[in-house]
Structures are given as C-alpha cells and as structure tokens.
Amino acid sequence: MKTRITEMFGIEHPIIQGGMHYVGFAELAAAVSNAGGLGIITGLTQRTPEALAGEIRRCREMTEKPFGVNLTFLPVISQPDYPGYIRAIVEGGVKIVETAGNNPQQWLPALHENGIKVIHKCTSVRHSLKAEKIGCDAVSVDGFECGGHPGEDDVPNFILLPRAAEALRIPFVASGGMADGRSLVAALSLGADGMNMGTRFMATREAPVHENVKQAIVAASELDTRLVMRPLRNTERVLKNGAAERLLEKERSLGAKLKFEDIIEQVAGVYPRVMQEGVIDAGVWSCGMVAGLIHDIPTVQQLIDRIMAEANQIVRERLAGFVAA
Ligand SMILES: Cc1cc2nc3c(=O)[nH]c(=O)nc-3n(C[C@H](O)[C@H](O)[C@H](O)COP(=O)(O)O)c2cc1C
C-alpha cells in the first residue's frame, strides 16, 4: 500500500508502532520494521544516552529496514539529558523520530539538520496545527480511545480524524483504538495516511513484556480501562486493576487537594515491575480501549500480514461491492 506516510518513511505498510515505556525495546521495533511497518524504540526507557546508543545498535543488528526512536518530552522538573539522547539518535544513523508530550520546537533544528523526519504525537487539532506550523513533518493524531495520555479534550477518533484532515496539510496517522484491517481502512477513509498502534503491539509474541501482561490484555474488554490523574491534568488511560481503583479512590477523597505525591505509590517505578516481572497489579499502566478487540497473541509478522490482507479485502470486495451495486 502506498500513502504519503509510506513514502515519507520508506516503509512498505502504513503501520507504525508507537513508543511505549518498557515495551519499545529493540526486539519489538525490529520485528515491526522487518514485517514492513515502522518500529520505534522508546528513548527514555533507556536510562542514559549511552544505553540508547546501545539499543539502536542492537536494533540495527536485527533489521536493515528503517526504524525510529520515540522522545517523550515530560513536564518534569529534572529534565532527562535530551541533547545527549538526540546525539545518540543522530550518531546511530536513525532517520525518524516520534516526539510526544511537550512542544518539540526547540529540538527540531538539531533533528532536521541531520536529515531526521519528525512525527509529533498530538491529541487535538489545535496541537496538530501547531506541530505543522513549527515544522514537524507529520503528526500522529491520538484520539480519546488511546492507551496512555489522551489529553484533556476527550474527542474520539470518529470526530478527531476528519477534523484533522480538514485542518492539516502535512500527513498524519490515526492513533488510538487501532487494531486490524478494519481500523486501517477506517483511518484512511477518515483522511489519515496510515495508523499507529500501541496496545495491539503489546500482545504479540515478540513484545518483550511478561506473558501476564499479554494475557491481561487478551482477557480485558473495551470496558476495562480507567482514566487516572485527571485532577492533575495529566490524564492517563490505564488497565483497570487494584492499583487503578486505589488511585481513583484517592482522587475522590482528596478532590482538588490531590497532589502527585499522594499517588506516587501507584505510579512511580511501576513499569519494570509490571512489564518485566509480570506483577500486573504493581501500579497503573497504560492500556487502550482497543483491548476489547484483541483476542490473540500472534507474531508481529502474522499481525501485520493479517491487517494488510483484511484491509485489501475490505477495499476490493466489501466496499467495491457496495459501489458496484
Ligand atoms: C504501555 C504503554 C506505554 C506507552 N508509553 C508511551 C511513551 O513512553 N511515550 C509515548 O509517546 N507514548 C506512549 N504510549 C502511547 C502509544 O505510543 C500510542 O500512542 C497509544 O498506545 C495508541 O493507542 P492504542 O493503545 O489504542 O493503540 C504508551 C502506550 C502504552 C499502551
């Protein structure tokens, strides 16, 4: 399939694996790229720029195809060494960066001067237009359904994507709630040039996370996510578990007095325990409503082949049949 996104990133299929903390290691990124999509290593999961350089080298040993690195700009006081991470990306020869979180403007010159394309993840049309204005090459439009941080506007993709298509000139991919060939065709119909998936890629054989995490996603329905940290304006969609219930109880009881320190037990240092040790109740962890559409744990190649076959079948048979009638 050829779209502005496949052309821009030099990939076969318009499918991107979004950055995921403690999930986006070289194994998953390489598997997605080898299957014809765009795999992404999560930069900040690597503790130091040197560790990221090593992860990029590992990924290059596993694939000759293009892959990217996610840089999430956090609203925290002690900033990670972003210049160091960018140096590791540039020196590692990576040509695609997915940015997310705060406005990436100050980092764009260093990336663009080195021939790196930037796709910024946005949860609103307003932020997407800003990304276009400051010179991002593409955007990933993340709807209310998404796992992770959906922002505070709560606009689902059925509205957000066509609104983005009306407003944007640069290409964008649909993110949030994407799982299969139906999602891809719908995303293209609504004006996107491809799709980005997070939760779906976690439930694959190559995803380097504990089996308990994969099984929890397969067992979950579309009703099993919760929005936490809304009072802090840092909303995150997570899988419903004991920790999420405890956190929400604190939000209810403390009301406007809630501070980050009150919920630190449920959010800090949680990812390694959940993703690597498989203690799925250790704290809150991102998961999309799309869990309701995830029923198996295929290889990445099987997943992507299935998506493309289904998308082609829908376009050529189901939809073509309607127009012919
Ligand atoms: C476990 C998990 C961790 C994530 N971590 C990050 C992250 O560190 N940085 C980021 O930009 N997005 C992160 N995301 C968001 C994904 O990149 C993607 O935008 C989102 O999962 C899309 O929604 P979906 O899960 O419905 O496919 C994470 C998502 C999940 C499920």
The ligand as an SDF file (V2000), in Angstrom:
LIG
                    3D

 31 33  0  0  0  0  0  0  0  0999 V2000
    2.1400    0.5060   27.8220 C   0  0  0  0  0  0  0  0  0  0  0  0
    2.1520    1.7710   27.0220 C   0  0  0  0  0  0  0  0  0  0  0  0
    3.1990    2.6580   27.2090 C   0  0  0  0  0  0  0  0  0  0  0  0
    3.2490    3.8410   26.4630 C   0  0  0  0  0  0  0  0  0  0  0  0
    4.3190    4.6890   26.6160 N   0  0  0  0  0  0  0  0  0  0  0  0
    4.4440    5.7790   25.8110 C   0  0  0  0  0  0  0  0  0  0  0  0
    5.5950    6.6170   25.8840 C   0  0  0  0  0  0  0  0  0  0  0  0
    6.5140    6.3860   26.6870 O   0  0  0  0  0  0  0  0  0  0  0  0
    5.6570    7.6820   25.0520 N   0  0  0  0  0  0  0  0  0  0  0  0
    4.6650    7.9630   24.1500 C   0  0  0  0  0  0  0  0  0  0  0  0
    4.7940    8.9110   23.3840 O   0  0  0  0  0  0  0  0  0  0  0  0
    3.5560    7.1930   24.0670 N   0  0  0  0  0  0  0  0  0  0  0  0
    3.4240    6.1120   24.8630 C   0  0  0  0  0  0  0  0  0  0  0  0
    2.3150    5.3000   24.7360 N   0  0  0  0  0  0  0  0  0  0  0  0
    1.2660    5.6270   23.7360 C   0  0  0  0  0  0  0  0  0  0  0  0
    1.4570    4.8400   22.4250 C   0  0  0  0  0  0  0  0  0  0  0  0
    2.6310    5.2360   21.7530 O   0  0  0  0  0  0  0  0  0  0  0  0
    0.2750    5.0800   21.4560 C   0  0  0  0  0  0  0  0  0  0  0  0
    0.1520    6.4460   21.1520 O   0  0  0  0  0  0  0  0  0  0  0  0
   -1.0420    4.5700   22.0270 C   0  0  0  0  0  0  0  0  0  0  0  0
   -0.8500    3.3300   22.6570 O   0  0  0  0  0  0  0  0  0  0  0  0
   -2.0820    4.4420   20.9260 C   0  0  0  0  0  0  0  0  0  0  0  0
   -3.2890    3.9470   21.4330 O   0  0  0  0  0  0  0  0  0  0  0  0
   -3.6970    2.3790   21.4250 P   0  0  0  0  0  0  0  0  0  0  0  0
   -3.0490    1.8080   22.6280 O   0  0  0  0  0  0  0  0  0  0  0  0
   -5.1750    2.4070   21.4710 O   0  0  0  0  0  0  0  0  0  0  0  0
   -3.1460    1.7680   20.1500 O   0  0  0  0  0  0  0  0  0  0  0  0
    2.2280    4.1350   25.5110 C   0  0  0  0  0  0  0  0  0  0  0  0
    1.1620    3.2360   25.3530 C   0  0  0  0  0  0  0  0  0  0  0  0
    1.1220    2.0590   26.0710 C   0  0  0  0  0  0  0  0  0  0  0  0
   -0.0270    1.1240   25.8530 C   0  0  0  0  0  0  0  0  0  0  0  0
  1  2  1  0
  2  3  1  0
  2 30  2  0
  3  4  2  0
  4  5  1  0
  4 28  1  0
  5  6  2  0
  6  7  1  0
  6 13  1  0
  7  8  2  0
  7  9  1  0
  9 10  1  0
 10 11  2  0
 10 12  1  0
 12 13  2  0
 13 14  1  0
 14 15  1  0
 14 28  1  0
 15 16  1  0
 16 17  1  0
 16 18  1  0
 18 19  1  0
 18 20  1  0
 20 21  1  0
 20 22  1  0
 22 23  1  0
 23 24  1  0
 24 25  2  0
 24 26  1  0
 24 27  1  0
 28 29  2  0
 29 30  1  0
 30 31  1  0
M  END
$$$$
